[in-house]
C-alpha cells in the first residue's frame, strides 16, 4: 500500500476515531444490557445496513458505471464475491478485531482498570507504524515511528496508567492484538472488496461468535427486549460507530496507509474527554489535557514528514472501479475503540468496534 498524505484519508481517519471516542456518551444507556448479546445484535443490524448500502452502490455502478448500457446490467452484476482466502481473512478479522477485542475488554475490566487497558491499547500507533510497513516489505519511516511514540505517550497520559493483575494485563495485550488485527487483516481485503463490504462481512461474521460467548456467560439471558434508552444507545453504536466509523476507517487505510492512519487512534481518549466535558459529565484533568496536547503534536509530526506520494493525494478509494459507490459512501459517513472509560463503562469499551 502506497503511503500518501491524502487530505480525504486524513479527515476520514480523524473523524472515525473521534466518533469512536464519543462512546462514553452512550455507555450509561447500555451498561445494564447483556454485553455479548447486545454487541451481537448491534453487529447484525450494522451488517444488514452495510449490505443494503453495498447492494445499492453496485446497482448504481452497474447502471451508470463506465461502459454500462442502460438496462443491460442486472442488479448485483458487479458484486465482488470473496474468495476462500478472503473469507478466511474476514473470519480472522471478526474473531480478533471484533469478537476477540470485545471479549478481552469485557473480561479485562474484571481484573484491571479501564485506564490500564486504555494505556496498553494506546500502543497501537507505534505498532502499526512498525508492523504495517514491514508487512508490505518496506522500511518503517523513522519520523513516523517517532511521531507514533509521542501519540502513544499522549494516549497513556490521557488514560492514566491504572493498575491490576497479571491476568488483566494479559487481557489488555489481547485487546491490543485485536486492535492490530482490525486494521492489518483488512488491508489485503480492501483493494478488491472495498470498505463497505469488508465492514459488512466482518460485522456479520462476528455475530455468531459473540452469541456463542454470550450463551456461555449469560445463558438464555444473552438477549432481552431493550428499553427505549438502550434502543437509542445501540442505534448509535450500529449506525454511527459500526456503519459510519468502520467505513471511514477502512477507506482511510487505503488512502494514507495503516501506519499513518494508526496515528489517529490517539484521538480516542481525546474525543472521550471532550465528549464528557460537552455533556457536562466531568472536566478534563491536567493529565488528559497534557495527553491531548501530545497526541496533537504527534499526529502533526507524523503527517508533516517522511517520503510521501503527493500525486495520489486524492486518488480513488481502495475498492475496485465497479465499487466506486462504496467510496462515495465512505467519503460521506464515519470500529470499536474508546480508552477513557469509567468503572461503569465495561460495555463502553466493548462497544467501540
Beta strands, then each sheet from edge to edge (+ up, - down):
end
